[in-house]
Amino acid sequence: MKKVITYGTFDLIHWGHINILKRARELGDHLTVALSTDEFNEVKNKKTYHNFENRRVILEAIRYVDEIIPETTWEQKVNDIVNNHIDIFVMGDDWKGEFDFLKSYCEVIYLPRTVGISTTKIKTDLHKKING
């Protein structure tokens, strides 16, 4: 069985999230999502609308996701890969090169982001609509 892992906050789920989850899952037989905890998002200065548990519930409902583990630190990736017997690490290509050090543990693939959508774009568009 080929196992794939990806990482993210997955707040305000949109078709870009679905696309990357689908493409990641198509690379193997099992997709693990390491979901950033609320505490880790604070460290990253990332504000979310949904808390960790609600984001987990949403991800659990997506058919491409087989397992969810908490992401609590930047440094946990090697342990996650080794302990979960991961074959492929997947991230969006906006992270290209950042995780190449993991190539000694598994294959690293950077997938192109979906053009025209992002959580930041959604927040910006909503702000414009509300504030005219």
Phi and psi in radians as a Rosetta constraint file:
Dihedral C 1 N 2 CA 2 C 2 CIRCULARHARMONIC -1.637 0.35
Dihedral N 2 CA 2 C 2 N 3 CIRCULARHARMONIC 2.163 0.35
Dihedral C 2 N 3 CA 3 C 3 CIRCULARHARMONIC -1.916 0.35
Dihedral N 3 CA 3 C 3 N 4 CIRCULARHARMONIC 2.389 0.35
Dihedral C 3 N 4 CA 4 C 4 CIRCULARHARMONIC -2.097 0.35
Dihedral N 4 CA 4 C 4 N 5 CIRCULARHARMONIC 2.557 0.35
Dihedral C 4 N 5 CA 5 C 5 CIRCULARHARMONIC -2.324 0.35
Dihedral N 5 CA 5 C 5 N 6 CIRCULARHARMONIC 2.548 0.35
Dihedral C 5 N 6 CA 6 C 6 CIRCULARHARMONIC -2.447 0.35
Dihedral N 6 CA 6 C 6 N 7 CIRCULARHARMONIC 2.853 0.35
Dihedral C 6 N 7 CA 7 C 7 CIRCULARHARMONIC -2.234 0.35
Dihedral N 7 CA 7 C 7 N 8 CIRCULARHARMONIC 2.598 0.35
Dihedral C 7 N 8 CA 8 C 8 CIRCULARHARMONIC 2.980 0.35
Dihedral N 8 CA 8 C 8 N 9 CIRCULARHARMONIC 3.053 0.35
Dihedral C 8 N 9 CA 9 C 9 CIRCULARHARMONIC -1.559 0.35
Dihedral N 9 CA 9 C 9 N 10 CIRCULARHARMONIC -0.660 0.35
Dihedral C 9 N 10 CA 10 C 10 CIRCULARHARMONIC 0.898 0.35
Dihedral N 10 CA 10 C 10 N 11 CIRCULARHARMONIC 0.896 0.35
Dihedral C 10 N 11 CA 11 C 11 CIRCULARHARMONIC -1.683 0.35
Dihedral N 11 CA 11 C 11 N 12 CIRCULARHARMONIC 2.616 0.35
Dihedral C 11 N 12 CA 12 C 12 CIRCULARHARMONIC 0.869 0.35
Dihedral N 12 CA 12 C 12 N 13 CIRCULARHARMONIC 1.066 0.35
Dihedral C 12 N 13 CA 13 C 13 CIRCULARHARMONIC -0.887 0.35
Dihedral N 13 CA 13 C 13 N 14 CIRCULARHARMONIC 2.323 0.35
Dihedral C 13 N 14 CA 14 C 14 CIRCULARHARMONIC -2.461 0.35
Dihedral N 14 CA 14 C 14 N 15 CIRCULARHARMONIC 3.105 0.35
Dihedral C 14 N 15 CA 15 C 15 CIRCULARHARMONIC -1.124 0.35
Dihedral N 15 CA 15 C 15 N 16 CIRCULARHARMONIC -0.391 0.35
Dihedral C 15 N 16 CA 16 C 16 CIRCULARHARMONIC -1.152 0.35
Dihedral N 16 CA 16 C 16 N 17 CIRCULARHARMONIC -0.736 0.35
Dihedral C 16 N 17 CA 17 C 17 CIRCULARHARMONIC -1.086 0.35
Dihedral N 17 CA 17 C 17 N 18 CIRCULARHARMONIC -0.811 0.35
Dihedral C 17 N 18 CA 18 C 18 CIRCULARHARMONIC -1.060 0.35
Dihedral N 18 CA 18 C 18 N 19 CIRCULARHARMONIC -0.746 0.35
Dihedral C 18 N 19 CA 19 C 19 CIRCULARHARMONIC -1.045 0.35
Dihedral N 19 CA 19 C 19 N 20 CIRCULARHARMONIC -0.799 0.35
Dihedral C 19 N 20 CA 20 C 20 CIRCULARHARMONIC -1.218 0.35
Dihedral N 20 CA 20 C 20 N 21 CIRCULARHARMONIC -0.632 0.35
Dihedral C 20 N 21 CA 21 C 21 CIRCULARHARMONIC -1.140 0.35
Dihedral N 21 CA 21 C 21 N 22 CIRCULARHARMONIC -0.746 0.35
Dihedral C 21 N 22 CA 22 C 22 CIRCULARHARMONIC -1.109 0.35
Dihedral N 22 CA 22 C 22 N 23 CIRCULARHARMONIC -0.834 0.35
Dihedral C 22 N 23 CA 23 C 23 CIRCULARHARMONIC -1.153 0.35
Dihedral N 23 CA 23 C 23 N 24 CIRCULARHARMONIC -0.656 0.35
Dihedral C 23 N 24 CA 24 C 24 CIRCULARHARMONIC -1.111 0.35
Dihedral N 24 CA 24 C 24 N 25 CIRCULARHARMONIC -0.791 0.35
Dihedral C 24 N 25 CA 25 C 25 CIRCULARHARMONIC -1.113 0.35
Dihedral N 25 CA 25 C 25 N 26 CIRCULARHARMONIC -0.604 0.35
Dihedral C 25 N 26 CA 26 C 26 CIRCULARHARMONIC -1.165 0.35
Dihedral N 26 CA 26 C 26 N 27 CIRCULARHARMONIC -0.290 0.35
Dihedral C 26 N 27 CA 27 C 27 CIRCULARHARMONIC -1.405 0.35
Dihedral N 27 CA 27 C 27 N 28 CIRCULARHARMONIC -0.205 0.35
Dihedral C 27 N 28 CA 28 C 28 CIRCULARHARMONIC -2.709 0.35
Dihedral N 28 CA 28 C 28 N 29 CIRCULARHARMONIC -2.879 0.35
Dihedral C 28 N 29 CA 29 C 29 CIRCULARHARMONIC -1.786 0.35
Dihedral N 29 CA 29 C 29 N 30 CIRCULARHARMONIC -0.225 0.35
Dihedral C 29 N 30 CA 30 C 30 CIRCULARHARMONIC -2.613 0.35
Dihedral N 30 CA 30 C 30 N 31 CIRCULARHARMONIC 2.261 0.35
Dihedral C 30 N 31 CA 31 C 31 CIRCULARHARMONIC -2.017 0.35
Dihedral N 31 CA 31 C 31 N 32 CIRCULARHARMONIC 2.114 0.35
Dihedral C 31 N 32 CA 32 C 32 CIRCULARHARMONIC -1.781 0.35
Dihedral N 32 CA 32 C 32 N 33 CIRCULARHARMONIC 2.316 0.35
Dihedral C 32 N 33 CA 33 C 33 CIRCULARHARMONIC -1.936 0.35
Dihedral N 33 CA 33 C 33 N 34 CIRCULARHARMONIC 2.133 0.35
Dihedral C 33 N 34 CA 34 C 34 CIRCULARHARMONIC -1.584 0.35
Dihedral N 34 CA 34 C 34 N 35 CIRCULARHARMONIC 1.880 0.35
Dihedral C 34 N 35 CA 35 C 35 CIRCULARHARMONIC -1.660 0.35
Dihedral N 35 CA 35 C 35 N 36 CIRCULARHARMONIC 2.157 0.35
Dihedral C 35 N 36 CA 36 C 36 CIRCULARHARMONIC -1.059 0.35
Dihedral N 36 CA 36 C 36 N 37 CIRCULARHARMONIC 2.256 0.35
Dihedral C 36 N 37 CA 37 C 37 CIRCULARHARMONIC -1.294 0.35
Dihedral N 37 CA 37 C 37 N 38 CIRCULARHARMONIC 2.878 0.35
Dihedral C 37 N 38 CA 38 C 38 CIRCULARHARMONIC -1.050 0.35
Dihedral N 38 CA 38 C 38 N 39 CIRCULARHARMONIC -0.719 0.35
Dihedral C 38 N 39 CA 39 C 39 CIRCULARHARMONIC -1.132 0.35
Dihedral N 39 CA 39 C 39 N 40 CIRCULARHARMONIC -0.707 0.35
Dihedral C 39 N 40 CA 40 C 40 CIRCULARHARMONIC -1.210 0.35
Dihedral N 40 CA 40 C 40 N 41 CIRCULARHARMONIC -0.647 0.35
Dihedral C 40 N 41 CA 41 C 41 CIRCULARHARMONIC -1.078 0.35
Dihedral N 41 CA 41 C 41 N 42 CIRCULARHARMONIC -0.621 0.35
Dihedral C 41 N 42 CA 42 C 42 CIRCULARHARMONIC -1.076 0.35
Dihedral N 42 CA 42 C 42 N 43 CIRCULARHARMONIC -0.754 0.35
Dihedral C 42 N 43 CA 43 C 43 CIRCULARHARMONIC -1.036 0.35
Dihedral N 43 CA 43 C 43 N 44 CIRCULARHARMONIC -0.672 0.35
Dihedral C 43 N 44 CA 44 C 44 CIRCULARHARMONIC -1.436 0.35
Dihedral N 44 CA 44 C 44 N 45 CIRCULARHARMONIC 0.035 0.35
Dihedral C 44 N 45 CA 45 C 45 CIRCULARHARMONIC 0.985 0.35
Dihedral N 45 CA 45 C 45 N 46 CIRCULARHARMONIC 0.675 0.35
Dihedral C 45 N 46 CA 46 C 46 CIRCULARHARMONIC -1.886 0.35
Dihedral N 46 CA 46 C 46 N 47 CIRCULARHARMONIC 2.174 0.35
Dihedral C 46 N 47 CA 47 C 47 CIRCULARHARMONIC -1.706 0.35
Dihedral N 47 CA 47 C 47 N 48 CIRCULARHARMONIC 2.344 0.35
Dihedral C 47 N 48 CA 48 C 48 CIRCULARHARMONIC -2.078 0.35
Dihedral N 48 CA 48 C 48 N 49 CIRCULARHARMONIC 2.740 0.35
Dihedral C 48 N 49 CA 49 C 49 CIRCULARHARMONIC -1.454 0.35
Dihedral N 49 CA 49 C 49 N 50 CIRCULARHARMONIC -0.830 0.35
Dihedral C 49 N 50 CA 50 C 50 CIRCULARHARMONIC -1.641 0.35
Dihedral N 50 CA 50 C 50 N 51 CIRCULARHARMONIC 2.502 0.35
Dihedral C 50 N 51 CA 51 C 51 CIRCULARHARMONIC -1.374 0.35
Dihedral N 51 CA 51 C 51 N 52 CIRCULARHARMONIC 3.026 0.35
Dihedral C 51 N 52 CA 52 C 52 CIRCULARHARMONIC -0.953 0.35
Dihedral N 52 CA 52 C 52 N 53 CIRCULARHARMONIC -0.862 0.35
Dihedral C 52 N 53 CA 53 C 53 CIRCULARHARMONIC -1.088 0.35
Dihedral N 53 CA 53 C 53 N 54 CIRCULARHARMONIC -0.701 0.35
Dihedral C 53 N 54 CA 54 C 54 CIRCULARHARMONIC -1.201 0.35
Dihedral N 54 CA 54 C 54 N 55 CIRCULARHARMONIC -0.667 0.35
Dihedral C 54 N 55 CA 55 C 55 CIRCULARHARMONIC -1.141 0.35
Dihedral N 55 CA 55 C 55 N 56 CIRCULARHARMONIC -0.634 0.35
Dihedral C 55 N 56 CA 56 C 56 CIRCULARHARMONIC -1.086 0.35
Dihedral N 56 CA 56 C 56 N 57 CIRCULARHARMONIC -0.814 0.35
Dihedral C 56 N 57 CA 57 C 57 CIRCULARHARMONIC -1.023 0.35
Dihedral N 57 CA 57 C 57 N 58 CIRCULARHARMONIC -0.750 0.35
Dihedral C 57 N 58 CA 58 C 58 CIRCULARHARMONIC -1.102 0.35
Dihedral N 58 CA 58 C 58 N 59 CIRCULARHARMONIC -0.836 0.35
Dihedral C 58 N 59 CA 59 C 59 CIRCULARHARMONIC -1.109 0.35
Dihedral N 59 CA 59 C 59 N 60 CIRCULARHARMONIC -0.652 0.35
Dihedral C 59 N 60 CA 60 C 60 CIRCULARHARMONIC -1.071 0.35
Dihedral N 60 CA 60 C 60 N 61 CIRCULARHARMONIC -0.430 0.35
Dihedral C 60 N 61 CA 61 C 61 CIRCULARHARMONIC -1.456 0.35
Dihedral N 61 CA 61 C 61 N 62 CIRCULARHARMONIC -0.133 0.35
Dihedral C 61 N 62 CA 62 C 62 CIRCULARHARMONIC -1.567 0.35
Dihedral N 62 CA 62 C 62 N 63 CIRCULARHARMONIC 2.168 0.35
Dihedral C 62 N 63 CA 63 C 63 CIRCULARHARMONIC -1.109 0.35
Dihedral N 63 CA 63 C 63 N 64 CIRCULARHARMONIC -0.350 0.35
Dihedral C 63 N 64 CA 64 C 64 CIRCULARHARMONIC -1.383 0.35
Dihedral N 64 CA 64 C 64 N 65 CIRCULARHARMONIC -0.293 0.35
Dihedral C 64 N 65 CA 65 C 65 CIRCULARHARMONIC -1.630 0.35
Dihedral N 65 CA 65 C 65 N 66 CIRCULARHARMONIC 2.147 0.35
Dihedral C 65 N 66 CA 66 C 66 CIRCULARHARMONIC -1.712 0.35
Dihedral N 66 CA 66 C 66 N 67 CIRCULARHARMONIC -0.526 0.35
Dihedral C 66 N 67 CA 67 C 67 CIRCULARHARMONIC -2.685 0.35
Dihedral N 67 CA 67 C 67 N 68 CIRCULARHARMONIC 2.565 0.35
Dihedral C 67 N 68 CA 68 C 68 CIRCULARHARMONIC -2.200 0.35
Dihedral N 68 CA 68 C 68 N 69 CIRCULARHARMONIC 2.290 0.35
Dihedral C 68 N 69 CA 69 C 69 CIRCULARHARMONIC -2.178 0.35
Dihedral N 69 CA 69 C 69 N 70 CIRCULARHARMONIC 2.682 0.35
Dihedral C 69 N 70 CA 70 C 70 CIRCULARHARMONIC -1.344 0.35
Dihedral N 70 CA 70 C 70 N 71 CIRCULARHARMONIC 2.427 0.35
Dihedral C 70 N 71 CA 71 C 71 CIRCULARHARMONIC -1.769 0.35
Dihedral N 71 CA 71 C 71 N 72 CIRCULARHARMONIC 2.017 0.35
Dihedral C 71 N 72 CA 72 C 72 CIRCULARHARMONIC -1.985 0.35
Dihedral N 72 CA 72 C 72 N 73 CIRCULARHARMONIC -0.311 0.35
Dihedral C 72 N 73 CA 73 C 73 CIRCULARHARMONIC -2.598 0.35
Dihedral N 73 CA 73 C 73 N 74 CIRCULARHARMONIC 2.799 0.35
Dihedral C 73 N 74 CA 74 C 74 CIRCULARHARMONIC -1.153 0.35
Dihedral N 74 CA 74 C 74 N 75 CIRCULARHARMONIC -0.586 0.35
Dihedral C 74 N 75 CA 75 C 75 CIRCULARHARMONIC -1.395 0.35
Dihedral N 75 CA 75 C 75 N 76 CIRCULARHARMONIC -0.107 0.35
Dihedral C 75 N 76 CA 76 C 76 CIRCULARHARMONIC -1.370 0.35
Dihedral N 76 CA 76 C 76 N 77 CIRCULARHARMONIC -0.162 0.35
Dihedral C 76 N 77 CA 77 C 77 CIRCULARHARMONIC -1.019 0.35
Dihedral N 77 CA 77 C 77 N 78 CIRCULARHARMONIC -0.780 0.35
Dihedral C 77 N 78 CA 78 C 78 CIRCULARHARMONIC -1.048 0.35
Dihedral N 78 CA 78 C 78 N 79 CIRCULARHARMONIC -0.828 0.35
Dihedral C 78 N 79 CA 79 C 79 CIRCULARHARMONIC -1.069 0.35
Dihedral N 79 CA 79 C 79 N 80 CIRCULARHARMONIC -0.715 0.35
Dihedral C 79 N 80 CA 80 C 80 CIRCULARHARMONIC -1.053 0.35
Dihedral N 80 CA 80 C 80 N 81 CIRCULARHARMONIC -0.773 0.35
Dihedral C 80 N 81 CA 81 C 81 CIRCULARHARMONIC -1.122 0.35
Dihedral N 81 CA 81 C 81 N 82 CIRCULARHARMONIC -0.822 0.35
Dihedral C 81 N 82 CA 82 C 82 CIRCULARHARMONIC -1.189 0.35
Dihedral N 82 CA 82 C 82 N 83 CIRCULARHARMONIC -0.863 0.35
Dihedral C 82 N 83 CA 83 C 83 CIRCULARHARMONIC -1.208 0.35
Dihedral N 83 CA 83 C 83 N 84 CIRCULARHARMONIC -0.464 0.35
Dihedral C 83 N 84 CA 84 C 84 CIRCULARHARMONIC -1.800 0.35
Dihedral N 84 CA 84 C 84 N 85 CIRCULARHARMONIC 0.137 0.35
Dihedral C 84 N 85 CA 85 C 85 CIRCULARHARMONIC 0.939 0.35
Dihedral N 85 CA 85 C 85 N 86 CIRCULARHARMONIC 0.871 0.35
Dihedral C 85 N 86 CA 86 C 86 CIRCULARHARMONIC -1.393 0.35
Dihedral N 86 CA 86 C 86 N 87 CIRCULARHARMONIC 2.392 0.35
Dihedral C 86 N 87 CA 87 C 87 CIRCULARHARMONIC -1.736 0.35
Dihedral N 87 CA 87 C 87 N 88 CIRCULARHARMONIC -0.560 0.35
Dihedral C 87 N 88 CA 88 C 88 CIRCULARHARMONIC -2.384 0.35
Dihedral N 88 CA 88 C 88 N 89 CIRCULARHARMONIC 2.261 0.35
Dihedral C 88 N 89 CA 89 C 89 CIRCULARHARMONIC -1.800 0.35
Dihedral N 89 CA 89 C 89 N 90 CIRCULARHARMONIC 2.237 0.35
Dihedral C 89 N 90 CA 90 C 90 CIRCULARHARMONIC -2.170 0.35
Dihedral N 90 CA 90 C 90 N 91 CIRCULARHARMONIC 2.346 0.35
Dihedral C 90 N 91 CA 91 C 91 CIRCULARHARMONIC -2.492 0.35
Dihedral N 91 CA 91 C 91 N 92 CIRCULARHARMONIC 2.857 0.35
Dihedral C 91 N 92 CA 92 C 92 CIRCULARHARMONIC -1.164 0.35
Dihedral N 92 CA 92 C 92 N 93 CIRCULARHARMONIC 2.665 0.35
Dihedral C 92 N 93 CA 93 C 93 CIRCULARHARMONIC -1.244 0.35
Dihedral N 93 CA 93 C 93 N 94 CIRCULARHARMONIC -0.073 0.35
Dihedral C 93 N 94 CA 94 C 94 CIRCULARHARMONIC -1.225 0.35
Dihedral N 94 CA 94 C 94 N 95 CIRCULARHARMONIC -0.206 0.35
Dihedral C 94 N 95 CA 95 C 95 CIRCULARHARMONIC -1.799 0.35
Dihedral N 95 CA 95 C 95 N 96 CIRCULARHARMONIC 0.158 0.35
Dihedral C 95 N 96 CA 96 C 96 CIRCULARHARMONIC -0.837 0.35
Dihedral N 96 CA 96 C 96 N 97 CIRCULARHARMONIC 2.212 0.35
Dihedral C 96 N 97 CA 97 C 97 CIRCULARHARMONIC 1.568 0.35
Dihedral N 97 CA 97 C 97 N 98 CIRCULARHARMONIC -0.392 0.35
Dihedral C 97 N 98 CA 98 C 98 CIRCULARHARMONIC -1.152 0.35
Dihedral N 98 CA 98 C 98 N 99 CIRCULARHARMONIC -0.478 0.35
Dihedral C 98 N 99 CA 99 C 99 CIRCULARHARMONIC -2.057 0.35
Dihedral N 99 CA 99 C 99 N 100 CIRCULARHARMONIC 0.362 0.35
Dihedral C 99 N 100 CA 100 C 100 CIRCULARHARMONIC -1.062 0.35
Dihedral N 100 CA 100 C 100 N 101 CIRCULARHARMONIC -0.435 0.35
Dihedral C 100 N 101 CA 101 C 101 CIRCULARHARMONIC -1.073 0.35
Dihedral N 101 CA 101 C 101 N 102 CIRCULARHARMONIC -0.320 0.35
Dihedral C 101 N 102 CA 102 C 102 CIRCULARHARMONIC -1.384 0.35
Dihedral N 102 CA 102 C 102 N 103 CIRCULARHARMONIC -0.135 0.35
Dihedral C 102 N 103 CA 103 C 103 CIRCULARHARMONIC -1.094 0.35
Dihedral N 103 CA 103 C 103 N 104 CIRCULARHARMONIC -0.324 0.35
Dihedral C 103 N 104 CA 104 C 104 CIRCULARHARMONIC -1.385 0.35
Dihedral N 104 CA 104 C 104 N 105 CIRCULARHARMONIC -0.120 0.35
Dihedral C 104 N 105 CA 105 C 105 CIRCULARHARMONIC -1.959 0.35
Dihedral N 105 CA 105 C 105 N 106 CIRCULARHARMONIC -0.530 0.35
Dihedral C 105 N 106 CA 106 C 106 CIRCULARHARMONIC -2.874 0.35
Dihedral N 106 CA 106 C 106 N 107 CIRCULARHARMONIC 3.066 0.35
Dihedral C 106 N 107 CA 107 C 107 CIRCULARHARMONIC -1.286 0.35
Dihedral N 107 CA 107 C 107 N 108 CIRCULARHARMONIC 2.472 0.35
Dihedral C 107 N 108 CA 108 C 108 CIRCULARHARMONIC -2.059 0.35
Dihedral N 108 CA 108 C 108 N 109 CIRCULARHARMONIC 2.178 0.35
Dihedral C 108 N 109 CA 109 C 109 CIRCULARHARMONIC -2.219 0.35
Dihedral N 109 CA 109 C 109 N 110 CIRCULARHARMONIC 2.280 0.35
Dihedral C 109 N 110 CA 110 C 110 CIRCULARHARMONIC -1.851 0.35
Dihedral N 110 CA 110 C 110 N 111 CIRCULARHARMONIC 2.014 0.35
Dihedral C 110 N 111 CA 111 C 111 CIRCULARHARMONIC -1.613 0.35
Dihedral N 111 CA 111 C 111 N 112 CIRCULARHARMONIC 2.500 0.35
Dihedral C 111 N 112 CA 112 C 112 CIRCULARHARMONIC -1.085 0.35
Dihedral N 112 CA 112 C 112 N 113 CIRCULARHARMONIC 2.444 0.35
Dihedral C 112 N 113 CA 113 C 113 CIRCULARHARMONIC -1.267 0.35
Dihedral N 113 CA 113 C 113 N 114 CIRCULARHARMONIC 2.699 0.35
Dihedral C 113 N 114 CA 114 C 114 CIRCULARHARMONIC -1.280 0.35
Dihedral N 114 CA 114 C 114 N 115 CIRCULARHARMONIC 2.180 0.35
Dihedral C 114 N 115 CA 115 C 115 CIRCULARHARMONIC -1.231 0.35
Dihedral N 115 CA 115 C 115 N 116 CIRCULARHARMONIC 2.397 0.35
Dihedral C 115 N 116 CA 116 C 116 CIRCULARHARMONIC 1.604 0.35
Dihedral N 116 CA 116 C 116 N 117 CIRCULARHARMONIC 0.013 0.35
Dihedral C 116 N 117 CA 117 C 117 CIRCULARHARMONIC -2.527 0.35
Dihedral N 117 CA 117 C 117 N 118 CIRCULARHARMONIC 2.481 0.35
Dihedral C 117 N 118 CA 118 C 118 CIRCULARHARMONIC -2.865 0.35
Dihedral N 118 CA 118 C 118 N 119 CIRCULARHARMONIC 2.817 0.35
Dihedral C 118 N 119 CA 119 C 119 CIRCULARHARMONIC -1.087 0.35
Dihedral N 119 CA 119 C 119 N 120 CIRCULARHARMONIC -0.674 0.35
Dihedral C 119 N 120 CA 120 C 120 CIRCULARHARMONIC -1.072 0.35
Dihedral N 120 CA 120 C 120 N 121 CIRCULARHARMONIC -0.742 0.35
Dihedral C 120 N 121 CA 121 C 121 CIRCULARHARMONIC -1.083 0.35
Dihedral N 121 CA 121 C 121 N 122 CIRCULARHARMONIC -0.752 0.35
Dihedral C 121 N 122 CA 122 C 122 CIRCULARHARMONIC -1.045 0.35
Dihedral N 122 CA 122 C 122 N 123 CIRCULARHARMONIC -0.832 0.35
Dihedral C 122 N 123 CA 123 C 123 CIRCULARHARMONIC -1.090 0.35
Dihedral N 123 CA 123 C 123 N 124 CIRCULARHARMONIC -0.730 0.35
Dihedral C 123 N 124 CA 124 C 124 CIRCULARHARMONIC -1.136 0.35
Dihedral N 124 CA 124 C 124 N 125 CIRCULARHARMONIC -0.801 0.35
Dihedral C 124 N 125 CA 125 C 125 CIRCULARHARMONIC -1.088 0.35
Dihedral N 125 CA 125 C 125 N 126 CIRCULARHARMONIC -0.742 0.35
Dihedral C 125 N 126 CA 126 C 126 CIRCULARHARMONIC -1.107 0.35
Dihedral N 126 CA 126 C 126 N 127 CIRCULARHARMONIC -0.738 0.35
Dihedral C 126 N 127 CA 127 C 127 CIRCULARHARMONIC -1.042 0.35
Dihedral N 127 CA 127 C 127 N 128 CIRCULARHARMONIC -0.747 0.35
Dihedral C 127 N 128 CA 128 C 128 CIRCULARHARMONIC -1.117 0.35
Dihedral N 128 CA 128 C 128 N 129 CIRCULARHARMONIC -0.736 0.35
Dihedral C 128 N 129 CA 129 C 129 CIRCULARHARMONIC -1.133 0.35
Dihedral N 129 CA 129 C 129 N 130 CIRCULARHARMONIC -0.708 0.35
Dihedral C 129 N 130 CA 130 C 130 CIRCULARHARMONIC -1.254 0.35
Dihedral N 130 CA 130 C 130 N 131 CIRCULARHARMONIC -0.733 0.35
Dihedral C 130 N 131 CA 131 C 131 CIRCULARHARMONIC -1.690 0.35
Dihedral N 131 CA 131 C 131 N 132 CIRCULARHARMONIC 0.085 0.35
